[in-house]
Amino acid sequence: MRHVSTVVLFAIGLVGCGDGLQAVYPTRPPASPGLPVAEPTPSRVVVHATISGAALKKALDEQVPSTGAGTFPLLGGERKYSWQRVSTAVSFSRGRIALQAQVLAKVSLPLTELSFPIDLKVHAEPVVAADYRARLQSLEVDVSSSDPRLKLAQNVAGALDKIKEQIEEKLKEFTYDLRPILAETHGRIAKPIDIPLGDARGCAELRVIGVEAGPTVLADGVEKDLAVVIVPSVTLPCAASPEAQKLPPLANVAAVPSGPFTVTVPVAARYEELQKAMTLAFTDGKLFFSKDFPQLYLSNPEVYTSKDQIVVKLHLQGPVKKGSIKVNLDGDLYMIGTPTIVDNELRVPDLEPTIETRDFLLKLAAAISGSQIRDAARSALRLDIGERLKSVRAKLSSDLAFGDGQGCLKADVSKIAVTGVHAHASYLRVYVSVTAQAGVYLPCPQIIPSEPIRTPPPPAVSTR
């Protein structure tokens, strides 16, 4: 009876909401205005761009003139000439693009018109300028013909030089705009990605601050590593800038790290948002945790920090009936622990009741085990960050076609890992590491499915 009276008296004191207990609980830090700060470190998203030889030939065919005309002096008068490109071949030699074409030239003479075959050879180095336009530099144009009649015209008036100057001028004006390709990639990266978290609204923002281009590799096409320099962050609630980002100028650099890349994303979450995430484990705002007392529940979770530790305040309410003990509990419990990351989950594995709460649970041990409340709180506070980032992984891993199907971006996120957690006065910062690989293709490669391997039937077994 003495122990029962102690329990009843302590429960009555608990109903008094602390006036009788005069407990010293971890103090909540003063509220700080403003959104949580992620303070991200710049990272590089490497995109390997591939322009096939066929796509490059098509671009040159469209921009290199196919016809031309003019006049040249011959035999005391101005003679008209015209030419037409009839075939084109693109190859790669010594780090430069080689364009070879057959040209048919016509020269008007008194009483007749002569046709001459011309060989056109162009060597040039492709470069990409800050405005994302590919151009040809170190241009060499050679126009020649084995026909002796055109050689005569060349010796007299430089007819071949006239044709060469026309073609060379057009090639100097040649550009291949890569901005539409990078604009699709930039728009995809720069757009904030919503992260579902119950009633809380979070978002991932990959702010682009620069684009770098590595050296050009010519291998039956043009290949180039492009690095999009981003400042990644995840904020809860969402603190992404509403203003649309502009694609920054391209910077040509000596080298870009190729292959898979890793981006470290800081996730800044206010404790109010963690409270909302914690309530996901509650049903209609209540967490029933005891089989012996099915009407006893926890509610109204509050999360804050005290000296680099997480403090969880829970309201305990419901009837306790055991033997002669009959009391309705209605009061607050406090638990404290250190946040950590275990297999992509935010947990507080050492969450334990504070001194005052532990004293109450010990006195109540005759009726209910305090470990049930502790374990329920630990489970409710567990936040699977990897599960929350599945939508981010899916959006970053899908393919994106552009240019009416002429090209595509292929990206694959191979790993998302949570690497660290730090508690601040008004928010929690979690670090997430994302490993991925991406490529841009012109045209989009067609994957031919492999034929299934046919297993030969087993040899017949003789029954004789």
TIVOZA-259709 format. One record per residue (C-alpha): residue number from 1; residue in one letter; x, y, z. Coordinates in pm, 1 decimal. Each point is the difference from the previous one (the first is absolute). Layout:
% TIVOZA-259709
resi / resn / px / py / pz
NUM / a / X / Y / Z
...
***
This chain:
% TIVOZA-259709
resi / resn / px / py / pz
1 / m / 0.0 / 0.0 / 0.0
2 / r / 287.9 / 230.6 / 74.4
3 / h / 139.7 / -49.2 / -354.2
4 / v / -345.1 / 44.6 / -152.5
5 / s / -46.0 / 326.3 / 187.7
6 / t / 334.0 / 124.1 / -131.8
7 / v / -106.4 / -70.4 / -356.7
8 / v / -335.2 / 171.1 / 44.0
9 / l / 154.4 / 305.4 / 168.7
10 / f / 265.0 / 30.8 / -276.4
11 / a / -264.2 / -35.7 / -270.3
12 / i / -207.6 / 273.3 / 165.7
13 / g / 311.4 / 218.0 / 4.2
14 / l / 50.0 / -73.5 / -369.1
15 / v / -354.3 / 114.1 / -71.5
16 / g / 97.3 / 330.9 / 159.5
17 / c / 215.9 / 73.0 / -310.1
18 / g / 319.8 / 53.5 / 196.2
19 / d / -107.2 / 246.9 / 268.6
20 / g / 33.3 / -267.6 / 268.9
21 / l / 303.4 / -171.4 / -159.6
22 / q / 210.5 / 315.2 / -46.7
23 / a / 213.9 / -195.9 / -248.3
24 / v / 302.6 / 149.3 / -173.3
25 / y / -28.7 / -101.7 / -366.8
26 / p / 234.1 / 81.2 / -290.5
27 / t / -74.8 / 357.8 / -95.8
28 / r / -115.2 / 75.1 / -351.2
29 / p / 237.6 / 238.9 / -180.9
30 / p / -143.7 / 339.4 / -97.8
31 / a / -185.8 / 1.8 / -331.1
32 / s / 205.3 / 134.9 / -288.8
33 / p / -174.5 / 159.7 / -298.9
34 / g / 71.7 / -99.8 / -358.5
35 / l / 35.3 / -324.7 / -189.2
36 / p / 258.7 / -271.8 / 71.1
37 / v / 339.2 / 49.3 / -164.2
38 / a / 146.5 / -287.1 / -201.9
39 / e / 342.1 / 158.9 / -77.4
40 / p / 77.3 / -241.7 / -285.9
41 / t / 339.5 / -58.2 / -160.7
42 / p / 19.5 / 37.6 / -381.6
43 / s / 4.5 / -332.7 / -184.7
44 / r / 34.1 / -105.7 / -362.7
45 / v / -261.8 / -192.4 / -195.2
46 / v / 198.8 / -146.4 / -290.8
47 / v / -184.8 / -54.8 / -329.2
48 / h / 181.0 / -179.1 / -282.0
49 / a / -123.2 / 145.8 / -330.0
50 / t / 28.3 / -209.4 / -318.4
51 / i / -74.9 / 133.7 / -348.9
52 / s / 22.3 / -282.1 / -252.7
53 / g / 178.3 / 33.5 / -332.5
54 / a / -335.9 / -29.8 / -177.3
55 / a / -147.8 / 287.6 / 204.6
56 / l / 307.5 / 213.6 / -69.1
57 / k / -16.3 / -78.3 / -373.3
58 / k / -365.2 / 100.6 / -3.8
59 / a / 81.3 / 332.4 / 171.7
60 / l / 280.6 / 71.2 / -247.9
61 / d / -221.9 / -97.6 / -293.8
62 / e / -261.9 / 248.2 / 117.1
63 / q / 240.0 / 291.6 / 53.4
64 / v / 279.8 / -49.5 / -253.1
65 / p / -126.5 / 154.4 / -327.2
66 / s / -100.5 / -250.5 / -265.3
67 / t / -0.9 / 247.7 / -289.6
68 / g / 174.3 / 322.5 / -97.7
69 / a / 46.0 / 237.5 / -291.5
70 / g / 205.8 / 298.3 / -107.5
71 / t / 207.8 / 154.4 / -278.0
72 / f / 366.8 / 10.0 / -91.4
73 / p / 192.3 / 184.2 / -272.9
74 / l / 108.7 / -208.6 / -299.5
75 / l / 97.8 / 93.7 / -355.3
76 / g / -85.5 / 366.7 / 45.7
77 / g / -341.4 / -48.8 / 157.7
78 / e / -184.0 / -112.0 / 315.4
79 / r / -94.7 / -364.6 / -13.0
80 / k / -266.7 / -159.6 / 217.7
81 / y / 62.9 / -313.0 / 202.1
82 / s / -214.1 / -213.3 / 230.2
83 / w / 64.1 / -308.1 / 208.5
84 / q / -199.7 / -266.6 / 184.5
85 / r / 108.4 / -241.3 / 273.2
86 / v / -102.4 / -353.3 / -96.0
87 / s / 144.3 / -217.4 / 282.6
88 / t / 139.6 / 49.8 / 351.0
89 / a / 201.6 / -222.4 / 238.3
90 / v / 106.4 / 79.9 / 358.7
91 / s / 297.3 / -163.1 / 171.3
92 / f / 235.1 / 77.1 / 288.4
93 / s / 374.7 / 40.8 / -29.6
94 / r / 266.9 / 121.2 / 244.9
95 / g / -249.4 / 159.9 / 235.3
96 / r / -183.9 / 184.5 / -274.4
97 / i / -313.7 / -47.8 / -206.9
98 / a / 65.6 / -83.1 / -366.4
99 / l / -271.4 / 85.6 / -251.8
100 / q / 36.7 / -129.8 / -354.7
101 / a / -245.7 / 91.2 / -274.6
102 / q / -35.5 / -38.4 / -376.1
103 / v / -102.2 / 321.4 / -176.0
104 / l / -117.2 / 45.3 / -357.1
105 / a / 91.2 / 344.8 / -140.9
106 / k / -132.9 / 160.2 / -317.7
107 / v / 160.3 / 288.3 / -189.9
108 / s / -183.3 / 196.9 / -270.0
109 / l / 217.2 / 79.8 / -301.7
110 / p / -92.7 / 153.3 / -334.2
111 / l / -210.6 / -250.8 / -195.4
112 / t / 45.8 / -278.1 / 260.4
113 / e / -16.9 / -104.7 / 365.5
114 / l / 262.7 / -218.8 / 160.3
115 / s / -40.4 / -230.2 / 302.9
116 / f / 290.9 / -79.1 / 232.1
117 / p / 33.3 / -243.2 / 294.9
118 / i / 146.5 / 159.5 / 315.7
119 / d / 135.9 / -165.1 / 314.5
120 / l / -80.6 / 186.0 / 324.4
121 / k / 194.3 / -83.3 / 317.0
122 / v / -54.8 / 174.0 / 333.9
123 / h / 190.1 / -53.6 / 328.1
124 / a / -110.2 / 178.2 / 315.5
125 / e / 5.5 / -29.6 / 379.2
126 / p / -340.6 / 6.2 / 175.6
127 / v / -28.0 / 230.1 / 303.3
128 / v / -287.0 / 106.5 / 224.9
129 / a / -12.3 / 366.9 / 101.1
130 / a / -147.9 / 159.2 / 311.7
131 / d / -336.8 / 40.7 / -177.4
132 / y / -27.8 / -380.5 / -45.1
133 / r / 50.6 / 22.2 / -375.9
134 / a / 235.5 / -249.7 / -162.2
135 / r / 222.8 / 158.4 / -262.4
136 / l / 287.3 / -100.4 / -228.6
137 / q / 341.8 / 150.4 / 64.8
138 / s / 342.6 / -48.0 / -164.7
139 / l / -190.9 / -25.9 / -327.8
140 / e / 178.0 / -136.9 / -307.0
141 / v / -188.2 / -13.5 / -332.1
142 / d / 152.2 / -155.5 / -311.2
143 / v / -174.8 / 16.1 / -340.1
144 / s / 165.7 / -182.4 / -288.7
145 / s / -78.0 / -160.4 / -332.3
146 / s / 185.1 / -233.7 / -232.0
147 / d / -183.7 / 133.5 / -305.8
148 / p / 251.7 / 193.9 / -219.0
149 / r / -270.4 / 242.0 / -120.6
150 / l / -73.2 / 119.5 / 352.6
151 / k / 370.0 / 15.0 / 71.6
152 / l / 29.1 / 241.8 / -292.0
153 / a / -279.2 / 212.8 / 143.9
154 / q / 171.0 / -4.9 / 338.9
155 / n / 327.5 / 111.9 / -149.1
156 / v / -165.3 / 282.9 / -188.9
157 / a / -251.6 / 136.1 / 246.9
158 / g / 3.9 / -206.2 / 324.0
159 / a / -336.5 / -165.8 / -50.9
160 / l / 73.8 / -263.2 / 263.1
161 / d / 96.2 / 271.0 / 247.6
162 / k / -341.6 / 159.2 / -52.6
163 / i / -172.7 / -328.4 / 87.4
164 / k / 233.4 / -58.2 / 296.9
165 / e / -70.9 / 346.6 / 143.9
166 / q / -377.0 / -59.1 / -20.4
167 / i / 18.2 / -334.0 / 181.4
168 / e / 251.2 / 122.8 / 258.9
169 / e / -217.3 / 299.4 / 87.9
170 / k / -303.0 / -224.5 / 56.4
171 / l / 200.6 / -241.3 / 215.8
172 / k / 118.5 / 287.4 / 219.0
173 / e / -366.2 / 81.4 / 61.3
174 / f / -79.0 / -364.2 / 89.1
175 / t / -142.4 / -48.7 / 352.2
176 / y / -165.3 / -290.6 / 179.8
177 / d / -212.5 / 120.7 / 290.1
178 / l / 36.0 / -224.9 / 305.6
179 / r / -213.2 / 227.6 / 218.4
180 / p / -326.4 / -195.2 / -60.5
181 / i / 173.1 / -317.3 / 122.6
182 / l / 140.6 / 163.9 / 312.4
183 / a / -319.6 / 199.8 / 59.1
184 / e / -195.8 / -324.7 / 38.3
185 / t / 260.6 / -135.1 / 243.2
186 / h / 19.9 / 331.0 / 188.6
187 / g / -377.5 / 29.8 / 27.2
188 / r / -21.0 / -352.8 / 134.0
189 / i / 273.0 / 56.6 / 258.0
190 / a / -101.9 / 351.4 / 105.7
191 / k / -368.2 / -73.8 / 62.8
192 / p / -65.1 / -64.4 / 373.2
193 / i / -113.1 / -357.6 / 68.3
194 / d / -274.5 / -48.3 / 256.0
195 / i / 66.5 / -258.0 / 270.9
196 / p / -310.6 / -161.0 / 153.3
197 / l / 7.5 / 4.1 / 378.6
198 / g / -356.0 / -28.6 / 123.2
199 / d / -135.0 / 344.7 / 82.8
200 / a / 348.5 / 149.3 / -21.9
201 / r / 117.2 / 149.8 / -329.8
202 / g / 364.3 / -44.0 / -89.1
203 / c / 187.3 / 48.2 / -324.7
204 / a / 337.3 / -69.4 / -157.1
205 / e / 164.6 / 290.2 / -181.1
206 / l / 300.9 / -38.4 / -229.8
207 / r / 97.3 / 361.1 / -70.9
208 / v / 224.9 / 21.4 / -306.3
209 / i / 290.4 / 244.5 / 39.7
210 / g / 217.5 / -102.1 / -295.1
211 / v / 48.9 / -229.0 / -299.3
212 / e / 345.9 / -131.4 / -93.5
213 / a / 114.0 / -176.3 / -317.8
214 / g / 298.3 / -231.3 / -23.7
215 / p / 217.2 / -69.2 / -306.2
216 / t / -164.9 / -133.4 / -317.1
217 / v / 56.0 / -363.9 / -97.2
218 / l / -54.4 / -104.0 / -362.1
219 / a / -89.0 / -368.7 / -37.1
220 / d / -242.3 / -59.5 / -287.3
221 / g / -179.1 / 302.6 / 137.3
222 / v / 52.5 / 277.7 / 251.1
223 / e / 11.7 / -86.1 / 371.4
224 / k / 35.8 / 249.3 / 281.0
225 / d / -34.5 / -5.2 / 376.9
226 / l / -219.8 / 278.9 / 136.0
227 / a / -11.0 / 77.3 / 370.6
228 / v / -299.9 / 183.1 / 143.1
229 / v / 119.1 / 164.4 / 322.6
230 / i / -287.5 / -3.6 / 248.2
231 / v / -68.9 / 105.3 / 355.5
232 / p / -232.8 / -276.1 / 126.1
233 / s / -224.8 / 23.7 / 303.3
234 / v / -315.2 / -148.6 / 149.1
235 / t / -207.7 / 214.1 / 231.7
236 / l / -296.7 / -81.0 / 224.9
237 / p / -208.9 / 208.9 / -43.6
238 / c / 89.1 / 81.0 / -359.8
239 / a / 222.0 / 308.4 / -25.1
240 / a / 71.3 / -16.4 / -375.6
241 / s / 18.5 / 328.1 / -189.5
242 / p / -316.5 / 63.8 / -207.9
243 / e / 200.7 / 177.9 / -270.6
244 / a / 86.9 / -196.1 / -314.9
245 / q / 370.2 / -65.2 / -39.8
246 / k / 190.2 / 104.3 / -309.6
247 / l / 253.6 / -223.5 / -171.4
248 / p / 343.0 / 147.3 / 84.1
249 / p / 266.6 / 45.9 / -270.8
250 / l / 210.5 / -300.7 / -96.0
251 / a / 358.2 / -13.8 / 132.4
252 / n / 256.4 / -209.7 / -187.7
253 / v / 235.4 / -167.8 / 248.8
254 / a / 307.0 / -221.1 / -30.8
255 / a / -172.2 / -308.7 / 143.8
256 / v / -332.7 / -124.5 / 135.5
257 / p / -13.8 / -315.1 / 220.0
258 / s / -175.1 / -259.8 / -214.0
259 / g / -215.5 / -296.2 / 97.1
260 / p / -235.5 / -25.1 / 299.1
261 / f / -19.3 / 304.9 / 225.1
262 / t / -95.2 / 46.3 / 363.9
263 / v / -195.9 / 294.5 / 135.0
264 / t / -35.6 / 66.6 / 372.2
265 / v / -335.4 / 158.1 / 81.5
266 / p / -61.0 / 161.4 / 340.4
267 / v / -356.3 / -42.3 / 123.9
268 / a / -105.2 / 278.8 / 236.0
269 / a / -317.0 / -79.0 / 194.7
270 / r / -168.7 / 203.6 / 270.7
271 / y / -103.4 / -197.1 / 303.4
272 / e / -361.0 / 92.5 / -68.7
273 / e / 26.5 / -198.5 / -321.5
274 / l / 145.7 / -298.6 / 185.1
275 / q / -299.3 / 19.1 / 232.5
276 / k / -225.3 / -30.4 / -305.1
277 / a / 206.0 / -293.0 / -123.0
278 / m / -25.7 / -160.6 / 343.5
279 / t / -378.9 / 23.4 / -6.8
280 / l / 0.6 / -231.9 / -304.1
281 / a / 33.8 / -284.7 / 250.9
282 / f / -309.1 / 125.1 / 187.5
283 / t / -357.3 / -95.5 / -83.9
284 / d / -235.4 / 296.5 / 20.8
285 / g / 263.6 / 176.2 / 206.4
286 / k / 35.0 / -286.5 / 250.0
287 / l / 264.8 / -271.1 / 43.5
288 / f / -129.6 / -300.5 / 194.3
289 / f / 299.0 / -195.8 / 128.0
290 / s / -113.6 / -236.6 / 280.1
291 / k / -175.8 / -331.8 / -44.4
292 / d / -81.1 / -12.1 / 371.4
293 / f / -155.4 / 347.6 / -8.5
294 / p / -147.8 / 39.0 / -348.9
295 / q / -156.7 / 338.0 / 83.0
296 / l / 325.9 / 157.7 / 112.0
297 / y / 161.2 / 211.5 / -272.9
298 / l / 262.4 / 260.0 / -85.0
299 / s / -87.4 / 319.4 / -186.3
300 / n / 112.0 / 355.0 / -82.3
301 / p / 368.1 / -74.1 / -72.0
302 / e / 240.0 / 292.0 / 22.9
303 / v / 361.3 / -14.6 / -112.9
304 / y / 275.6 / 248.4 / 81.5
305 / t / 366.9 / -2.6 / 91.8
306 / s / 197.4 / 48.3 / 318.5
307 / k / 381.8 / -5.3 / 0.9
308 / d / 35.7 / -191.1 / -331.5
309 / q / -261.4 / -254.2 / 106.7
310 / i / -357.7 / -55.6 / -113.5
311 / v / -274.8 / 55.9 / 254.0
312 / v / -336.3 / -167.5 / -61.2
313 / k / -298.8 / 114.3 / 199.9
314 / l / -304.6 / -230.1 / -9.1
315 / h / -337.8 / 26.7 / 164.0
316 / l / -104.7 / -316.9 / 185.4
317 / q / -371.1 / -50.0 / 44.7
318 / g / -245.7 / -281.4 / 71.7
319 / p / -128.5 / -224.5 / 276.9
320 / v / 222.3 / -238.3 / 194.4
321 / k / -188.1 / -285.9 / 163.5
322 / k / 189.0 / -278.2 / 172.7
323 / g / -118.7 / -163.0 / 313.8
324 / s / -107.6 / 272.2 / 235.9
325 / i / 173.8 / 269.2 / -209.6
326 / k / -248.4 / 204.9 / -194.7
327 / v / 118.1 / 339.6 / -120.8
328 / n / -15.6 / 213.9 / -311.7
329 / l / 345.6 / 118.4 / -98.2
330 / d / 26.3 / 342.9 / -162.4
331 / g / 341.6 / 166.3 / -12.2
332 / d / 321.5 / 54.8 / -191.7
333 / l / 302.0 / -228.6 / -30.5
334 / y / 347.7 / 113.3 / -113.1
335 / m / 268.6 / -209.7 / -169.9
336 / i / 345.2 / 95.1 / -123.5
337 / g / 254.8 / -159.8 / -234.5
338 / t / 259.7 / 54.0 / -273.3
339 / p / -109.0 / -9.9 / -366.1
340 / t / 188.0 / -237.9 / -226.6
341 / i / -27.0 / -162.1 / -341.6
342 / v / -43.1 / -376.6 / -30.4
343 / d / -44.9 / -148.2 / -349.3
344 / n / -148.5 / 318.4 / -150.6
345 / e / -231.0 / 51.4 / 296.6
346 / l / 3.0 / 285.5 / 246.9
347 / r / -29.3 / -156.8 / 343.7
348 / v / 53.1 / 85.1 / 363.7
349 / p / 101.7 / -347.0 / 125.2
350 / d / 106.9 / 123.4 / 344.6
351 / l / -325.6 / 188.9 / 63.1
352 / e / -64.4 / -32.1 / 372.3
353 / p / -233.3 / 167.7 / 246.7
354 / t / 134.4 / 306.7 / 180.1
355 / i / 64.4 / -20.8 / 373.2
356 / e / -345.9 / 121.1 / 101.0
357 / t / -176.7 / -220.6 / -255.3
358 / r / 213.1 / -301.8 / 97.3
359 / d / -95.2 / 52.9 / 364.5
360 / f / -366.1 / -1.9 / -93.8
361 / l / 33.5 / -315.2 / -211.5
362 / l / 177.4 / -182.3 / 281.4
363 / k / -282.2 / 83.4 / 237.0
364 / l / -249.1 / -113.1 / -261.3
365 / a / 187.6 / -324.9 / -70.9
366 / a / -245.1 / -201.7 / 206.3
367 / a / -263.6 / 70.0 / -262.7
368 / i / 180.5 / 69.9 / -328.5
369 / s / 348.3 / -52.5 / -133.5
370 / g / 177.8 / 328.3 / -78.9
371 / s / 192.5 / -169.9 / -282.2
372 / q / -324.2 / -24.7 / -198.0
373 / i / -30.0 / 377.6 / -12.0
374 / r / 369.4 / 42.2 / -80.3
375 / d / -9.1 / -256.1 / -281.1
376 / a / -315.7 / 152.4 / -145.2
377 / a / 162.6 / 344.1 / -3.2
378 / r / 317.1 / -136.5 / -161.1
379 / s / -201.3 / -171.1 / -270.6
380 / a / -214.1 / 305.8 / -70.0
381 / l / 303.1 / 227.0 / -28.3
382 / r / 164.7 / -226.7 / -257.8
383 / l / -3.0 / 174.8 / -337.8
384 / d / 89.8 / -199.6 / -312.8
385 / i / 173.7 / 268.0 / -204.9
386 / g / 87.8 / -246.5 / -276.2
387 / e / -369.5 / -73.6 / -46.2
388 / r / -76.2 / 372.8 / -19.4
389 / l / 264.9 / 43.6 / -270.2
390 / k / -136.7 / -276.4 / -224.8
391 / s / -200.0 / 254.6 / -196.3
392 / v / 315.5 / 209.1 / -46.9
393 / r / 185.3 / -307.2 / -124.0
394 / a / -277.7 / -89.6 / -242.6
395 / k / -18.6 / 351.8 / -145.8
396 / l / 377.0 / 25.5 / -42.4
397 / s / 31.4 / -349.9 / -150.2
398 / s / -261.2 / 16.1 / -275.6
399 / d / 79.2 / 71.1 / -365.6
400 / l / -85.4 / 330.4 / -166.1
401 / a / -40.4 / 43.9 / -377.5
402 / f / 38.6 / 340.1 / -165.7
403 / g / 12.7 / 151.2 / -347.1
404 / d / -300.1 / -201.7 / -128.4
405 / g / 173.7 / -321.4 / 94.3
406 / q / 329.4 / 92.3 / -166.8
407 / g / 190.8 / -21.4 / 326.7
408 / c / -39.4 / -115.6 / 356.1
409 / l / 138.3 / 31.0 / 351.2
410 / k / 55.8 / -323.3 / 189.8
411 / a / 68.8 / 18.4 / 372.9
412 / d / 25.2 / -273.7 / 260.2
413 / v / 28.2 / 45.2 / 376.8
414 / s / 176.6 / -306.8 / 132.9
415 / k / 20.7 / 80.2 / 369.9
416 / i / -149.3 / 232.6 / 260.0
417 / a / 160.7 / -15.1 / 343.4
418 / v / -47.0 / 213.6 / 311.1
419 / t / 345.7 / 75.0 / 135.7
420 / g / -43.5 / 226.5 / 301.6
421 / v / -226.9 / 198.7 / 228.1
422 / h / 55.4 / 309.5 / 214.6
423 / a / -241.0 / 166.0 / 241.6
424 / h / -24.6 / 380.3 / 1.6
425 / a / -202.7 / 230.8 / 221.1
426 / s / -305.8 / 27.3 / -226.1
427 / y / 56.5 / -263.4 / -267.1
428 / l / 164.8 / -330.7 / -76.1
429 / r / 248.4 / -37.8 / -286.1
430 / v / 36.6 / -339.9 / -167.5
431 / y / 254.2 / -73.0 / -274.5
432 / v / -105.5 / -221.3 / -291.8
433 / s / 247.2 / -135.2 / -257.0
434 / v / -134.6 / -66.1 / -353.2
435 / t / 205.5 / -199.2 / -253.6
436 / a / -116.6 / 10.7 / -362.6
437 / q / 103.7 / -0.2 / -365.2
438 / a / -145.7 / 197.7 / -293.4
439 / g / 41.9 / 35.6 / -374.2
440 / v / -141.7 / 204.9 / -288.4
441 / y / -26.3 / -164.4 / -342.7
442 / l / -62.4 / 136.8 / -349.2
443 / p / -174.0 / -195.7 / -138.8
444 / c / -149.2 / -210.0 / 278.6
445 / p / 153.6 / -351.3 / -16.5
446 / q / -229.7 / -285.6 / -86.0
447 / i / 43.7 / -298.5 / 229.2
448 / i / -49.3 / -324.3 / -191.7
449 / p / -131.2 / -271.3 / 230.7
450 / s / 217.1 / -308.5 / 4.8
451 / e / -147.9 / -328.5 / -112.9
452 / p / -72.0 / -248.4 / 275.0
453 / i / 252.0 / -276.9 / 39.9
454 / r / -151.7 / -320.5 / -122.1
455 / t / 94.1 / -302.5 / 205.9
456 / p / 29.3 / -313.5 / -212.5
457 / p / -231.7 / -280.7 / 101.0
458 / p / 157.1 / -277.0 / 206.2
459 / p / 114.9 / -301.7 / -198.3
460 / a / -248.6 / -278.2 / -27.0
461 / v / 57.0 / -278.7 / 247.0
462 / s / -27.9 / -347.6 / -145.5
463 / t / -236.9 / -226.1 / 185.0
464 / r / 140.6 / -316.6 / -148.2
***
